[in-house]
C-alpha cells in the first residue's frame, strides 16, 4: 500500500512538472511575440517564466526525497513522463534562443543610442554656459 501511495505521489508530481513546463512554454511563446511587437510589458512574461521555474525546482526537490535511485518500479514511472518533459524542453530551447538574440539586438541598439546621446551631450557642453569671469582684453590697462 505504501509503494502504491508513493507511486501516485510521484505520478502527481511528474504531472505537475509537465503542467508547469507547459506553462513555461506558453509564457516563452508569449514573450517572444511581445518582443517581436516591441511591447514594453515584457517583465510580466519574465516573472511568469521565473515562477514556473521555481515551482519546477520545488517539484524536483520533492522527487529527489521520494525516489529511490535503484528502484526499477520508480524508474518505469519516471520514464513514462520523461518523454513528455523532454518534448516540452525541446520546444522551449529554440524559442528561448530566438528571444536571447532579440534581446541582445535590442541591447546593442539601446547602447548605441546612449553613446550617441552621450557624444551630443559632450559636444554641446561648452555652448551656452554663463561665465562668471570678466573678459580680459589686451588693451584694458589703465
Backbone torsions as a table, in degrees:
resi	resn	phi	psi	omega
1	UNK	NA	-39.9	-178.8
2	UNK	-65.7	-39.2	178.2
3	UNK	-65.5	-39.6	179.5
4	UNK	-65.3	-39.6	177.9
5	UNK	-64.9	-41.0	177.3
6	UNK	-65.9	-39.5	178.0
7	UNK	-61.5	-42.4	178.5
8	UNK	-64.3	-41.3	178.1
9	UNK	-63.1	-42.9	178.9
10	UNK	-63.9	-42.6	178.0
11	UNK	-60.9	-43.2	178.5
12	UNK	-64.7	-42.6	178.9
13	UNK	-62.3	-42.9	-180.0
14	UNK	-67.7	-35.7	175.9
15	UNK	-65.3	-40.2	176.7
16	UNK	-63.8	-38.8	179.5
17	UNK	-62.7	-42.5	177.1
18	UNK	-64.3	-39.7	178.6
19	UNK	-61.3	-46.7	-179.5
20	UNK	-71.1	-31.8	175.5
21	UNK	-66.9	-35.9	176.6
22	UNK	-66.6	-42.6	176.8
23	UNK	-63.6	-38.0	177.8
24	UNK	-63.1	-42.3	177.8
25	UNK	-61.8	-45.7	-179.1
26	UNK	-67.0	-37.6	177.2
27	UNK	-65.7	-35.7	178.2
28	UNK	-66.7	-43.4	178.4
29	UNK	-64.4	-41.6	178.1
30	UNK	-64.4	-38.7	179.0
31	UNK	-64.8	-40.1	178.2
32	UNK	-62.7	-44.4	178.3
33	UNK	-62.6	-41.4	179.7
34	UNK	-64.1	-40.0	178.5
35	UNK	-68.5	-36.4	179.0
36	UNK	-66.8	-33.5	-179.8
37	UNK	-91.4	7.0	177.2
38	UNK	58.3	39.3	177.1
39	UNK	-73.4	151.7	-178.8
40	UNK	-86.7	-20.7	-169.8
41	UNK	-96.2	52.0	-177.8
42	UNK	-81.0	-20.7	-176.1
43	UNK	-61.2	-32.9	178.8
44	UNK	-62.8	-38.2	178.6
45	UNK	-69.5	-36.5	177.0
46	UNK	-64.4	-41.7	179.2
47	UNK	-65.5	-40.0	176.8
48	UNK	-60.6	-45.2	-179.5
49	UNK	-63.9	-43.0	-179.7
50	UNK	-64.4	-39.3	177.8
51	UNK	-61.7	-43.5	178.0
52	UNK	-63.4	-41.5	179.2
53	UNK	-63.5	-41.2	178.7
54	UNK	-62.2	-42.7	179.5
55	UNK	-67.3	-38.0	176.9
56	UNK	-64.4	-40.2	177.8
57	UNK	-63.1	-40.4	177.3
58	UNK	-63.6	-39.9	177.9
59	UNK	-64.2	-41.9	178.5
60	UNK	-60.7	-40.8	178.0
61	UNK	-64.1	-42.0	178.0
62	UNK	-63.9	-39.7	178.8
63	UNK	-64.9	-38.7	179.7
64	UNK	-64.3	-30.4	178.5
65	UNK	-72.8	-32.2	-172.6
66	UNK	-92.7	-39.4	-172.4
67	UNK	-77.1	134.3	171.6
68	UNK	-95.6	125.3	-171.9
69	UNK	-60.4	-30.9	-175.1
70	UNK	-97.3	5.9	-177.2
71	UNK	-82.9	122.1	-179.5
72	UNK	-68.6	-36.4	-178.9
73	UNK	-62.7	-46.1	179.9
74	UNK	-68.4	-33.7	178.5
75	UNK	-63.6	-39.8	178.4
76	UNK	-65.0	-42.9	178.6
77	UNK	-61.7	-45.2	-177.7
78	UNK	-65.0	-41.4	-179.0
79	UNK	-63.6	-30.4	177.5
80	UNK	-63.1	-37.6	-178.4
81	UNK	-89.1	-20.5	-175.2
82	UNK	-60.1	-40.6	-179.8
83	UNK	-62.1	-40.6	178.7
84	UNK	-65.0	-43.3	179.2
85	UNK	-65.9	-43.0	-179.8
86	UNK	-62.3	-41.8	179.0
87	UNK	-61.2	-44.3	179.2
88	UNK	-63.5	-43.4	-179.9
89	UNK	-65.1	-35.4	177.0
90	UNK	-66.7	-27.7	175.7
91	UNK	-77.7	-32.8	-176.3
92	UNK	-73.8	-40.2	-172.3
93	UNK	-57.1	-50.2	-179.2
94	UNK	-66.6	-34.8	178.5
95	UNK	-66.3	-41.6	178.9
96	UNK	-63.6	-37.7	178.0
97	UNK	-65.0	-40.9	177.0
98	UNK	-62.9	-40.7	178.8
99	UNK	-62.4	-42.8	179.8
100	UNK	-61.4	-40.9	178.2
101	UNK	-63.8	-42.7	179.2
102	UNK	-64.1	-41.7	-178.8
103	UNK	-67.4	-40.2	178.1
104	UNK	-64.2	-41.0	178.5
105	UNK	-64.7	-43.0	177.9
106	UNK	-63.4	-39.9	178.7
107	UNK	-63.2	-42.8	177.1
108	UNK	-62.3	-41.2	178.7
109	UNK	-62.6	-43.3	178.5
110	UNK	-65.2	-40.7	179.3
111	UNK	-62.3	-44.6	178.4
112	UNK	-62.4	-41.1	179.2
113	UNK	-63.5	-42.2	178.1
114	UNK	-65.4	-38.0	176.8
115	UNK	-64.4	-40.4	176.8
116	UNK	-61.7	-45.7	180.0
117	UNK	-62.7	-41.6	179.7
118	UNK	-64.8	-40.9	177.6
119	UNK	-64.1	-41.4	177.9
120	UNK	-64.5	-40.1	179.6
121	UNK	-62.8	-43.8	178.6
122	UNK	-66.9	-36.3	-179.0
123	UNK	-68.8	-34.3	-177.2
124	UNK	-93.7	4.1	-175.9
125	UNK	-61.7	-40.3	-176.2
126	UNK	-79.9	-15.6	-177.9
127	UNK	-83.1	139.9	170.8
128	UNK	74.1	12.0	178.6
129	UNK	-86.6	143.5	178.2
130	UNK	-84.0	135.5	178.9
131	UNK	-105.8	132.7	179.6
132	UNK	-85.2	-12.2	-179.0
133	UNK	-83.5	147.0	174.5
134	UNK	-80.4	133.2	-178.7
135	UNK	-63.8	141.5	179.2
136	UNK	-102.1	130.3	178.6
137	UNK	-113.4	154.4	-179.0
138	UNK	-68.2	-34.4	-177.2
139	UNK	-95.0	22.7	-177.1
140	UNK	-87.4	10.9	178.8
141	UNK	-79.0	135.6	178.0
142	UNK	-145.8	NA	NA
